[in-house]
Amino acid sequence: MKHAYIFPGQGAQFSGMGKALYDGDAAAKARFEEANDLLGFRITDIMFEGSAEDLKQTKVTQPAIFLHSAILYECSPGLIPDMVAGHSLGEFSALFAARVLSFKDALLLVYKRALAMQRACEMNPSTMAAVLGLADEKVEEICAGISDEVVVAANYNCPGQLVISGSNEGIAKACELMKAAGAKRALPLPVGGAFHSPLMAPARDELQEAILGTHFSNPRCPIYQNVDAHPYIDPNSIRQNLINQLTAPVRWTQIVQKMAANGATHFTEIGPGKVLQGLVAKIAKEVTIDGMS
């Protein structure tokens, strides 16, 4: 019996996130204030009192979710993971929990990642769409058939739920083809760009320098990484996978399947929202699932 700790990604933010933690725990408050100093602006003001629109700012969303997850994990005594994983951005929270990255290094990398992704979005107008009710293989086949535009499978969230990513024209074309192939829904998402696609190459190249210049320690437990769903304990491999993550798909379905196959019987989501709990329930019906937010 093994306990897996999992960490959410972008989209989990909400106004008021982290406030109870800040108000109720002196160590948590100190960490949040440290983050304000490191970032050079009071992100806590936006997290606690900002509107949904305020929280959508790229420079806010990603560090806010990381801070909520990482500080909640750090300030919850007795959490000893047998394995960890995070969905996209959540992989940085998982690396902090596994003691691969320090709090400062993880936060600064997340912030640099957010800004790099924003710049890449401005360079290449692009988007994503959710496809429901089609087999992964069919979605991949349709994407591959659109040769004049960039369209790829980006998030393997759970069986029957896949997110595609690409150019605006490519996504529009793919959505029509998905519906024609029998998809229950093929719905463009309100995001600023084609995350986890080749269009994020400028962000990957920009972030690579920062990642290569950051110290990665040996993890306290295996981390199952987005790019191929395999567990890793070698810092150099973990570093390279984190670089590749920006242009590679998030293989969440495969991560949960592999964790369960490797003995995980209890999954705990740490951070805002319950999205991952819902996905795990659809992927591994036999495991225990709970969360801390």
N, C-alpha and C positions, 0 to 999 in steps of 0.2 A: 504494500500500500504506500503510494507516494503522493506528495502534495505538490501540485503545480500552481504557481502564481502567475497571473496574466495581467497585462496592462493595456488600457484602451488607447486609441489614436484619435486623430482629428475628427471632430464632429460630436465628441462627448461633452463639450464645454456647455456651461449654463451660468447665468448670472447668479452670483452668490456662492460659487464654487470655492471651497476651501475656507470659507469664513468661520464656520464652527470650529474647524481645526485650529485656525489662527487664534480665535478667542479663548479656546479651552485648553491649550497646551503651550507652555512657555517655550519649550524646545522648538515646536513647530513655528511659533511666532518669530523666533530668532532666525530660523531658516528662511522664512518668507521675507524678512527684512534684509537678510543677506542677499537674496535674489534681487530685491529692489535695487540694492547697491551695485550688484554685478551687471544688471541690465541697464542701469542708468536712468530708469524711470520707475514709477510706482505701479508695477503691474498688479499689485494687490488691490489698488483702488478700482481698477477695471474689472478684476475677477469678482470682487465683492459687491460692487455697485453699478458696474457698467451694463449697458443694454446688450441685447443679443447681437446687434449690429457692431457695437464696440468690440465684443469678443470675437467677431469674425475677422478682425484685422490679423493678417498672417503673423505679424511680429508679436501678437498677443496670444493667439489661439494655441500655437504649438508649445511655447514655454509655459503657458497657464496649465495645460493638461499635464505636461511633465511635472510641474511643481506640485499639483494636487496629488498625483500618483506617488511621486518619490517621497514627499514629506509625510504623507499618510503612511506609507510603508515604513519609513524610518522611525516614525513615532508610535508605531504599534508594536509593543514588546512581544518577543517570543515567536516571531515569524521566521521559520527556518525552511526555505524552499528546497525541494529535491530537484526541481527544474523550473525554469522561467521562460516566458515568451512575451512579446508585445506586438500589437497590430500596428505596423507601419511606424509612426512616431513613437508608439508605445515601446518599441524595441529599446529606445534610450532609457526609459524607466526600468525596463528589465535588466539592462546592463548596470544600472546603478544598484538595483536590488541584489544582483549577483556579485557586486563589488568589483566590477571590471572598470567602471568609471567613477571618479570622485563626483561629489555633488556639483562643485564648481565647473569641472570639465564637461560633465553631461549637460548642464544648463547652457553653457556657452556654445556647445556644439549644436544643441537644439535651436538656439537663437540664430546662429549662423545658417543652419539648415533652412529655417523659416524664411530668412531674408533672401537666401540664394534661390529658393523655390519661387518666391514672389518675382524676382528678377527674370527667372526662366519663363514664368507665365506671361510676363509683359513682352518678352521676345517672341513667343509663339502662342498666339490666341488659341485656346484649346479647352477641352472639357472632359467630363466623364459621364457615364450613364449606368444605371442599374438594370440588369437583365434578370428577370425572374421566370422560373419554370422551364428552362432549357438545360440540357446536359452540357457540362463543361466542354466536352469535345465538339459539340455543335456550335457553341459560341466561338471557340477557337477557330473552327473551320470557316465560319462567316467572316471573322476578322481577317483571317489570312487571305480570303478571297477579294478583299478590298485593296487592290494593289496601288491605286493612285493616291491614297491618303494613308496617314498613320492611324491605325486602330489596333489595339492589343487588349488582351485580357489583363486586368490590373489587380483586382482583388478577388481571390477565391475565398469568399466569406463562409459559405456552407453549401451543401448540395442544393442545387436549384437556385442559388443566389450568387451571381457573379457581377462584378463591376468592370466595365470596359473603359478605355482611356484613349484619347487621341485628338486629332484636329477637329474643329467644329464641324466641318463638312463631312469628315469621316464618321464621326459619331452619329450625325443625322442620318447618313446613309445606312449605317449599321443598325440603328434602331428600327428602321423600316424593314430591313431584311430579317432581323430577329423576330419581329411580330409576324412576318409572313411565314417564318419557320415554326411558329406555334408558341412563342414566348407569351407568358401571361401578361408581362409588362416589359417595356423597354423604355425607360424614363430618364431623360437627361437630369443630372444632379446640379444643384446650385453651388458649384465649386469654381475656383478661379483658374484652373488649369488641368492639364493631363498628367496627373501624378502617376508615378510608377509606369512610365512609358519612355520611349526614346526621346521624347520632347523635353524630358528633364535632364538631358545630358549636360547642358551648361551648369545646372545646379550641382550635379554630381562632380563635375570637374572642379567647381569652385569649393565644394565641401571637402574634396579629397585632400587638399593641402592641409586643412585644419585637422582632419581626422589623423592623417599621417604624423602630424606634429603633436598629437595628444597621447599621453601615457595610458596604455591598456594593461590592467593587471590580470593575473590568472583568476578565473571566476570561482566562486564558492560552490557552484553547481552548473550543470550544462545549461546553455541557452539555445533554444530552438529558434533559428533565424529565418526571417521572412523569405530570403532568396531561394532556398531549396528545402526548407522545413527540417533540416538535419540538426542534431544537437552538436554544439561546439564548446570546446574548453581551451582551445589554443588562441591566445590573444591576437596573433597575426592574422589568423583565419577570420576571427570575429571582426577585426578592423576592416579587412577587405570586403567581407560580406556587407558591412554597414555602408561602405562606399557604393557598392553595386546595388544596394537596396533602392536607391532613388529611381533607377531606370528599369528595375526588375519587378515582377508581380509579387504581391503579398500572398503567400500560399498558406492562408490561415486554416482552411479545411485540412490540409495535409499536416500542418503543425499539430493540431488537436488530435488527429488520428494517430500520429506518431507518438505523442506524449502518452496517450491512452495505451497504445501497444507496448510502450516501454514502462508500464506500471502505474501511471497516474490514475488514481481513483477519486481524487478530490481536486477540483479546480476552484481557485479563489481569484476573482477580479478585483484589482486594487485601483481605485481612481473614480473619476466622475462617470455616472451613467451605469447602465446594465446591458449595453449592447453585446459585449463578448459573452456574457452569461447566456443570452438568448441563442447566440451562434453555437456555443459549445453544446447546448441542449439538443440542437438539431444534428450535430455531428457525432457526438458520443453519448447516446441515451442512457448508458449504464453507469455514468459517473455522478458523483455528488458535486453540486455547483452552488457557490454562494459568492458574496461580494462585500467589499468594504468601500464606502464612499463618504 
